[in-house]
């Protein structure tokens, strides 16, 4: 699951948009240059299937759909953040170890 989500370059962008209160697909597409509706829908569908995001459809005209991070998604994003910190530590650690030995 981590590989599928982390490997999708748009998933992290979607998480950032949601964090900033942008939770409607049309608004997401307008907010990010290069993000197409098809790619976004694939990304949102994948994240919903994994239980990271929750889709809410409102019965109104015109139809309105919003996405929100689930409780599980919050835990998952915490793990992703820790992985990024670890990667940063490893990248910085390589530089510090070159002069030792």
N, C-alpha and C positions, 0 to 999 in steps of 0.2 A: 504494500500500500504506500509506504513512504517513497519508494522508488517511482511509482506511478504518479504520485502527486508532485513530488519534488522535481521529477523529470519534465513535468509540464511547465514550461516557462511562464505561462499565464496564471497558474494557481497562486503564486506568491503575490502577483499584481492584484488579483481578485481579493486576497486576504487584506491587502493594504487598502483597497477601495472600501471594503466592508468596515474596516477599522475607522475610516474617515466618514462613515455614515452614508456611503453610496451603495445602496443595496438593490437597486432596480437595474435589470440587464441593459435597457436602452441607455440609461445614464452612464453605466460602466463603459459601453462601447463609445459613447461620445467623449468620455473622460480620458481615454487611452488611445493615442495614435497607433495605428497598426493592428488593433484588436478588432477582429471581425465578429459579427453576430454568430456565425457558425462555430468558430473556434471557442468563443465565450460559452455558447450553449453546451458544447462538448465538455468544457472544463467544469461548468456548473453541474452538469449531469454526473460527471465522475465524482465530484466532491460530495454531491448529495447521496450517491450510491454508497460511498464509504462512510456516510454519517457525519461528515465534517460540517456540511451546510444543510440547512433546512429550507425548503421552498414553500412559500405561502402564496396561494393564488386567491385573490379577492374577487367575489362574484359581483362585479360591477362593469359598467360600460364606460369607456373602453376598459378591457381587461387589465388588471394590475397584478404583477408578480413581484415579490420581494424575496431576497435571500438573507439568511441570518446564520451566524456561526452557532452550532449546537454546543451543549455542555461538553460532549466528547470532542468536538472541534476545538474548543478552548484548550483542552488537555493536549490535543495533537499539535496545536500551534505552539504551545509551550515547549513540547519536545523538539519541534522544528527549530525554534529559537535556540535551544540548548545545542542542537547539532551545528547550527551556524556559528555559535560561540566557540565550540570545540574546533571547528574547521579553522576559524580565525586564530585560535591558540596554536594549532598545529602549524599553520602557515608562518606565524610569527616565531614559533619555536625553532623552525628549520633555520632561520636566519641567525638566531642566537647560538645555535650549536655549531655553526661552521668554524668559529674560531677556537673551539675547544678540542681537546683530544690529546 
